[in-house]
Amino acid sequence: MNQECRNSREGGLLEGRYANYFKVGYNAFEFLLDFGQFYPEGKEAQLHTRIITSPIYAKALFETLRESIDRYEQTFGAISQEEGAQHGGI
């Protein structure tokens, strides 16, 4: 995906941020998705973005990710889960 995606509403560029650390929280009304970076030499992850969404949109995101991962693996092969475990927190 192109990191310089156009934000059609504002006519500007969207900022791309790398994340290898994720936290998910929820309550009765919303899901909280925290994104950040973790490095082995650091003591804790540096969170940089929080997305708050309703349960129905969280489920839509889950389905979109699942479908995209399935297509990715059909094209490039299976994704190793061991690599992600080496980099800290999912």
Residue frames as a rotation matrix with the C-alpha (Angstrom) as fourth column:
MET 1
0.579 0.815 0.000 0.00
0.815 -0.579 0.000 0.00
0.000 0.000 -1.000 0.00
ASN 2
-0.068 -0.584 0.809 1.29
0.514 -0.715 -0.473 3.45
0.855 0.384 0.349 -0.84
GLN 3
-0.293 -0.116 -0.949 2.33
0.950 -0.148 -0.275 5.31
-0.108 -0.982 0.153 2.33
GLU 4
-0.935 -0.022 -0.353 1.47
0.006 -0.999 0.046 8.63
-0.354 0.041 0.934 0.72
CYS 5
-0.412 0.873 0.261 -2.27
0.909 0.374 0.185 7.96
0.064 0.314 -0.947 0.53
ARG 6
-0.782 0.231 0.578 -4.40
-0.061 -0.952 0.299 10.95
0.620 0.199 0.759 -0.27
ASN 7
-0.645 0.669 -0.370 -6.94
0.532 0.046 -0.845 12.01
-0.548 -0.742 -0.386 2.31
SER 8
-0.559 0.410 0.721 -9.77
0.721 -0.188 0.667 12.80
0.409 0.892 -0.190 -0.11
ARG 9
0.476 0.817 -0.327 -11.76
0.872 -0.390 0.296 14.81
0.114 -0.426 -0.898 2.42
GLU 10
0.643 -0.293 -0.707 -9.02
0.220 -0.814 0.538 17.30
-0.733 -0.502 -0.459 3.27
GLY 11
0.966 -0.260 -0.006 -6.91
-0.064 -0.214 -0.975 16.98
0.252 0.942 -0.223 0.12
GLY 12
0.306 -0.900 0.310 -3.75
-0.952 -0.287 0.106 16.31
-0.007 -0.327 -0.945 2.16
LEU 13
-0.169 -0.462 -0.870 -1.52
-0.388 0.843 -0.372 13.32
0.906 0.274 -0.322 2.74
LEU 14
0.911 0.412 0.023 -2.16
-0.216 0.428 0.878 10.75
0.352 -0.804 0.479 5.44
GLU 15
0.042 -0.914 0.404 0.68
-0.986 -0.104 -0.132 10.20
0.163 -0.392 -0.905 7.89
GLY 16
0.572 0.048 -0.819 2.04
-0.113 0.993 -0.021 6.65
0.813 0.105 0.573 7.97
ARG 17
0.142 -0.515 0.846 3.31
-0.989 -0.118 0.094 5.30
0.052 -0.849 -0.525 11.30
TYR 18
-0.285 -0.330 -0.900 5.06
-0.305 0.921 -0.241 1.96
0.909 0.206 -0.363 11.84
ALA 19
0.251 0.368 0.895 3.68
-0.968 0.074 0.241 -0.28
0.022 -0.927 0.375 14.60
ASN 20
-0.301 -0.311 -0.901 5.00
-0.262 0.936 -0.236 -3.56
0.917 0.165 -0.364 15.94
TYR 21
-0.953 0.093 -0.289 3.19
0.304 0.282 -0.910 -3.36
-0.003 -0.955 -0.297 19.29
PHE 22
-0.419 0.891 0.173 -0.58
-0.237 -0.291 0.927 -3.45
0.877 0.347 0.333 19.77
LYS 23
-0.958 0.280 -0.067 -2.93
0.142 0.258 -0.956 -3.29
-0.250 -0.925 -0.287 22.73
VAL 24
-0.490 0.868 0.079 -6.67
-0.004 -0.093 0.996 -3.82
0.871 0.488 0.049 22.61
GLY 25
-0.942 0.313 -0.121 -9.16
0.131 0.010 -0.991 -2.82
-0.309 -0.950 -0.050 25.26
TYR 26
-0.563 0.813 0.145 -12.93
0.141 -0.079 0.987 -2.66
0.814 0.576 -0.070 25.30
ASN 27
-0.855 0.504 0.123 -16.00
-0.209 -0.118 -0.971 -1.80
-0.475 -0.856 0.206 27.31
ALA 28
-0.194 0.868 0.457 -19.70
0.511 0.487 -0.708 -2.22
-0.837 0.096 -0.538 26.59
PHE 29
0.694 0.609 -0.383 -19.71
0.115 -0.620 -0.776 0.59
-0.711 0.495 -0.500 24.02
GLU 30
0.801 -0.449 -0.396 -16.33
-0.587 -0.462 -0.665 0.74
0.116 0.765 -0.633 22.29
PHE 31
0.698 -0.716 0.013 -13.01
0.714 0.698 0.056 -0.88
-0.049 -0.030 0.998 21.43
LEU 32
0.779 -0.576 -0.249 -9.71
-0.510 -0.812 0.284 0.92
-0.366 -0.094 -0.926 22.05
LEU 33
0.794 -0.549 0.261 -6.86
0.604 0.665 -0.439 -0.04
0.067 0.506 0.860 19.72
ASP 34
0.731 -0.626 -0.271 -3.43
-0.384 -0.707 0.594 1.26
-0.563 -0.330 -0.757 20.76
PHE 35
0.842 -0.502 0.198 -0.51
0.444 0.436 -0.783 1.14
0.307 0.747 0.590 18.33
GLY 36
0.779 -0.628 0.003 3.15
-0.522 -0.645 0.558 1.69
-0.349 -0.436 -0.830 19.10
GLN 37
0.457 -0.741 -0.492 6.74
-0.350 0.359 -0.865 0.60
0.818 0.568 -0.095 18.70
PHE 38
0.891 -0.261 0.372 8.73
-0.269 0.357 0.895 -1.76
-0.366 -0.897 0.248 20.88
TYR 39
0.389 -0.848 -0.359 12.47
-0.510 0.127 -0.851 -2.23
0.768 0.514 -0.383 20.69
PRO 40
0.540 -0.171 -0.824 14.33
0.510 0.846 0.158 -4.93
0.670 -0.506 0.544 22.65
GLU 41
-0.540 -0.834 -0.109 16.70
0.613 -0.302 -0.730 -2.37
0.577 -0.461 0.674 24.19
GLY 42
-0.456 0.464 0.759 13.74
-0.525 -0.830 0.191 -0.33
0.718 -0.311 0.622 25.51
LYS 43
-0.977 0.096 0.188 11.95
-0.125 0.454 -0.882 -1.12
-0.170 -0.886 -0.432 28.75
GLU 44
-0.195 0.965 0.177 8.47
0.390 0.242 -0.889 -0.53
-0.900 -0.104 -0.423 27.44
ALA 45
-0.222 0.207 0.953 6.63
0.974 0.011 0.225 0.17
0.036 0.978 -0.204 24.22
GLN 46
-0.828 -0.002 -0.560 6.18
0.037 -0.998 -0.051 3.73
-0.559 -0.063 0.827 23.00
LEU 47
-0.064 0.894 0.443 2.52
0.883 0.257 -0.392 4.12
-0.464 0.366 -0.806 22.05
HIS 48
-0.915 -0.332 -0.228 1.75
0.186 -0.851 0.490 6.69
-0.357 0.406 0.841 19.37
THR 49
-0.690 0.707 -0.156 -1.83
-0.538 -0.357 0.764 6.18
0.484 0.611 0.626 18.16
ARG 50
-0.777 0.571 0.265 -5.17
0.134 0.562 -0.817 5.24
-0.615 -0.599 -0.513 19.72
ILE 51
-0.738 0.652 -0.174 -8.19
-0.318 -0.109 0.942 4.35
0.596 0.750 0.288 17.61
ILE 52
-0.747 0.614 0.255 -11.57
-0.139 0.231 -0.963 4.24
-0.650 -0.755 -0.088 19.36
THR 53
-0.709 0.515 -0.483 -14.42
-0.552 0.021 0.833 2.56
0.439 0.857 0.270 17.51
SER 54
0.156 0.866 0.475 -17.75
-0.975 0.214 -0.068 0.85
-0.161 -0.453 0.877 18.08
PRO 55
-0.180 -0.201 0.963 -18.03
-0.295 0.945 0.142 -2.95
-0.938 -0.259 -0.229 18.39
ILE 56
0.739 0.518 0.431 -19.62
0.228 0.410 -0.883 -3.27
-0.634 0.751 0.185 14.94
TYR 57
0.839 -0.484 -0.250 -16.75
-0.488 -0.465 -0.739 -1.39
0.241 0.741 -0.626 13.27
ALA 58
-0.072 -0.850 0.522 -14.17
-0.894 0.287 0.344 -3.31
-0.442 -0.442 -0.781 15.30
LYS 59
0.144 0.199 0.969 -15.68
0.085 0.974 -0.212 -6.52
-0.986 0.113 0.124 13.90
ALA 60
0.981 0.189 0.037 -15.64
0.065 -0.145 -0.987 -5.05
-0.182 0.971 -0.154 10.38
LEU 61
0.404 -0.910 -0.090 -11.93
-0.913 -0.396 -0.101 -4.21
0.057 0.123 -0.991 10.85
PHE 62
-0.142 -0.411 0.900 -11.28
-0.521 0.805 0.285 -7.77
-0.842 -0.428 -0.328 12.04
GLU 63
0.553 0.432 0.712 -12.98
0.332 0.669 -0.665 -9.22
-0.764 0.604 0.226 8.96
THR 64
0.948 -0.244 -0.202 -11.12
-0.305 -0.535 -0.788 -6.85
0.084 0.809 -0.582 6.63
LEU 65
0.077 -0.967 0.241 -7.78
-0.974 -0.021 0.227 -7.79
-0.215 -0.252 -0.944 8.21
ARG 66
0.010 -0.020 1.000 -8.61
-0.180 0.984 0.021 -11.50
-0.984 -0.180 0.007 8.06
GLU 67
0.855 0.364 0.368 -9.51
0.291 0.250 -0.923 -11.29
-0.429 0.897 0.108 4.37
SER 68
0.763 -0.619 -0.185 -6.39
-0.614 -0.607 -0.504 -9.24
0.200 0.498 -0.844 3.59
ILE 69
-0.088 -0.800 0.594 -4.13
-0.835 0.384 0.395 -11.67
-0.544 -0.461 -0.701 5.45
ASP 70
0.345 0.282 0.895 -5.69
0.163 0.921 -0.353 -14.60
-0.924 0.268 0.272 3.58
ARG 71
0.995 0.038 0.092 -5.01
0.098 -0.197 -0.976 -12.88
-0.019 0.980 -0.200 0.23
TYR 72
0.445 -0.894 0.062 -1.46
-0.896 -0.444 0.023 -11.94
0.007 -0.065 -0.998 1.31
GLU 73
-0.113 -0.498 0.860 -0.68
-0.537 0.759 0.369 -15.54
-0.836 -0.420 -0.353 2.28
GLN 74
0.683 0.375 0.627 -2.09
0.321 0.617 -0.718 -16.83
-0.656 0.692 0.301 -1.01
THR 75
0.946 -0.325 0.004 0.30
-0.171 -0.509 -0.843 -14.49
0.276 0.797 -0.537 -2.83
PHE 76
0.232 -0.937 0.263 3.44
-0.766 -0.342 -0.544 -14.57
0.600 -0.075 -0.797 -0.64
GLY 77
-0.256 -0.292 -0.921 3.09
0.225 0.909 -0.351 -17.67
0.940 -0.297 -0.167 1.56
ALA 78
0.562 0.550 -0.618 2.28
0.654 0.163 0.739 -18.22
0.507 -0.819 -0.268 5.22
ILE 79
0.260 -0.405 0.877 3.18
-0.492 -0.837 -0.241 -15.54
0.831 -0.368 -0.416 7.74
SER 80
-0.269 -0.458 -0.847 5.32
0.522 0.670 -0.528 -16.83
0.809 -0.584 0.059 10.61
GLN 81
0.770 0.586 0.252 3.87
0.070 -0.471 0.879 -16.01
0.634 -0.659 -0.404 14.03
GLU 82
0.491 -0.659 -0.570 7.22
0.869 0.322 0.376 -16.69
-0.064 -0.680 0.730 15.70
GLU 83
-0.433 -0.687 0.584 8.76
0.720 -0.653 -0.235 -13.51
0.543 0.318 0.777 14.26
GLY 84
0.122 0.579 0.806 6.06
-0.116 -0.799 0.591 -11.32
0.986 -0.165 -0.030 15.84
ALA 85
0.897 0.209 -0.389 6.52
0.315 0.315 0.895 -13.01
0.309 -0.926 0.217 19.23
GLN 86
0.032 -0.977 -0.213 10.21
0.990 0.060 -0.128 -12.05
0.137 -0.207 0.969 19.17
HIS 87
-0.585 -0.273 0.763 9.34
0.386 -0.922 -0.034 -8.37
0.713 0.275 0.645 18.85
GLY 88
-0.969 0.218 -0.118 7.16
0.018 -0.411 -0.912 -8.00
-0.247 -0.885 0.394 21.91
GLY 89
-0.790 0.611 0.042 3.61
-0.004 0.064 -0.998 -7.41
-0.613 -0.789 -0.048 22.57
ILE 90
-0.672 0.733 -0.101 0.59
-0.257 -0.103 0.961 -8.39
0.694 0.672 0.257 20.67
